[in-house]
Amino acid sequence: MTNTYKIILNPIAGNGNGLKASPQIEKLLNQNNLSFDLVHTERVGHGIELAHQAVKDGCNVIIAAGGDGTVNEVINGLMLCKQEGLTVPPLGVLCVGRGNDFAGSMGIPADLEVGVQALLDDHRRTIDIGKVTGGIYPEGRYFGNCVGIGFDAITTIEVHKLPRWGGFLAFLAAVLKTVFLYNKAPLATTVYDDKTLTQRSLLISIMNGRRLGGGFYMAPNSMPDDGLFDLCIAEQMSSFEVIKMIPHFTRGDQATQPAIKTGQAAHITITAVDGPLPAQTDGEIICVDGTHLEIEVLPGQLEIICAKQDGK
């Protein structure tokens, strides 16, 4: 059976890189004789609607062409279809965003030409999906890569203020700015499975994938198909201590540092004792002054198309 591809492209992804890449994507797909329909998102949340409709229309591969926010919307559209009892096709990704952390974590190529070849090869794996409830999503929001609370949520806000920048350098600049903006961690209680931790946590990263910001390896050993999140929790640190910690996160060896706690869990709740809980999921802000979040893993939810690796 010939696959019919629905390409959901975000023209403003990567500071307009999505729109610039659109002709190249169409050319590559046509060169490879792929049957496709390419549509641009027009507003926040449009990717959810387009993915939902594409499944109802019978498209048998859904492609998110954008960055992590675009992928997140398409995932939410696909999960909405699952809730309705529809058969959900596999998810592919063509990277035209800034960080492309979902793709980088899942073995999806960053290069467009290689990414289209991965679609042709049609190698698939089934991954877990997370659901976070709270903030502006009392009904819940699905995610593929992460939920970040505290420092990285503020960094996400700051990176959106750097429209001319892209990729890892933008995130690094935003991190350095956040070091001096956000240096009083809220007192919060984190319950993960059978463990309880109450402390001033500068950062709480709940990872289904491995990295954030194009090159910060928050959970270098995370597996998106093991039914567990990987946690990285940083206690209160001075601005100078945070700066010293940055190289550990780029290498992924931060777990060797006394200020960092790690763990795994399938269900997590985080409650503010004092101070707000700014939070983001897949680069999208959930709240800036939340007080309670609940995060759960939903095992084996979506099939994705990725590059074949290590003989798998």
Secondary structure as UniProt FT lines:
FT   STRAND          4..9
FT   TURN            11..12
FT   HELIX           13..31
FT   TURN            32..33
FT   STRAND          35..40
FT   TURN            44..45
FT   HELIX           46..56
FT   TURN            57..58
FT   STRAND          61..66
FT   HELIX           68..83
FT   TURN            84..85
FT   STRAND          91..95
FT   HELIX           101..106
FT   HELIX           112..121
FT   STRAND          124..134
FT   TURN            135..136
FT   STRAND          137..143
FT   STRAND          146..150
FT   HELIX           151..159
FT   TURN            160..161
FT   TURN            163..164
FT   HELIX           167..181
FT   STRAND          187..192
FT   TURN            193..194
FT   STRAND          195..207
FT   TURN            213..215
FT   TURN            220..221
FT   TURN            224..225
FT   STRAND          229..235
FT   HELIX           239..251
FT   HELIX           254..256
FT   TURN            258..259
FT   STRAND          260..265
FT   STRAND          267..274
FT   STRAND          277..281
FT   TURN            282..283
FT   STRAND          284..290
FT   STRAND          292..305
FT   TURN            310..311
//
